[in-house]
Amino acid sequence: MYREACELICAEARASGVPVIVGGPMFSVPEIVQEWLRIPGISAVYAGEPDAHLPKIVEETISGEAIPIAGLIRPGDEAGEIHPPLTDLDNIAFPDYSDFPWESYPNKIIPIMTGRGCGWGVCTFCSDVFTTSGRTFRSRSPGNVLEEMRHQHMKHGATLFTFLDLKLNSNPDVWKALIDHAQSVVPDCEWTASVHVNTHGENGLGLEDLKRARRAGLSRITTGLESGSRKIINSMARGTNPDALSKFVRNAWDAGISVRMTSIIGYPGETPDDVDATTAFLDKHFKYIDRIVVNRLSISPLTPLANSIQRNPAKFPKIHLKDLDLETGLLSHDNETFVDKGHQVAVTKLLKSAHRINRKPLKGASLTFEGVM
């Protein structure tokens, strides 16, 4: 999504003789790497998590010496390898926001990621399961996470934090440590998180857990509804169900936490009845949900869903895959589901229900984080 901005940066840098490196964990598809290497001004693409290697990558690029660095791919290289996932996350330095223009923002909100990947990690549509950050789940220690909160508070006076983890409760020890110690580490802190309402074992999201989390500063929580249809949720391998999600949103609301959810339309096998089930869930829980995002299904390469369609297209008669779009990193496709009149009517009802929820005014600490993903 930032390709155009990167092209403009590369043009400016090239005119000044400044080398440019782009990259990150999403550069895991060789064809996409080669497409980016064709942008004038790019010196190299790094496929991997650069945290521990960035100084060496920069030194190599400035010197022009071909120092072998796994994951670093230069123009003219026929292929390249992805750097293995980082393992010891506690040894990664805390981000330094000293030069960030805090004065341009209404609130000083520090992003923190406690782990890489997802503790569940099997949802069929999720692109994170194949990127370098998602091929395995790795977590920082609870003490290291709390120490970063303390560090950013002491250095920048920050009391607002947004946790970027796909599912913050992937590591129950980190989740419990935040609930137990966040306020003692940073008094009066407020924070946001995304979680997985897992029905396979303890997930730390019971009513008492959420009440403690709110007392610890958790003001907004996000989870994936994706569909109100049990059939579709099972097809997605979500590891949850509508009953568990219903209980969760009610408990979060009772605990005083603002709830946000995501949903997907157009998943293979979806019927108007399945869409209606999502609408019914939203209508039934209107009181408890502050925001809902409705996403049209996208298909990323190498995901379980993409692999299944490519191996056996006859099982997915309404999905017609095309070539990989090298600019978006998605598999272009036609979805006949969306031209079905009954499905269109059902989606219209769903969007009206979502709009009704999204018009609700935000208040309290949740408003503080408005605009933060």
Secondary structure, DSSP 8 states (H G I E B T S, - for coil): --HHHHHHHHHHHHHTT--EEEEETT--SHHHHHHHHTSTTEEEEEES--TTTHHHHHHHHHH------TTEE-TT-S----------GGGS-----TTS-GGGSSS-EEEE--EES-SS---TT-GGGTSTTTSS-EE--HHHHHHHHHHHHHHH---EEEE--S-GGGSHHHHHHHHHHHHHHSTT-EEEEE----SSS--S-SHHHHHHHHHTTEEEEEEEEE-S-HHHHHHTT-S--HHHHHHHHHHHHHTT-EEEEEEEE--TT--HHHHHHHHHHHHHTTTT-SEEEEEE----TTSHHHHHHHH-GGG-TTEEEEEEETTTTEEEEEEGGGG-HHHHHHHHHHHHHHHHHHTS---THHHHTTT--
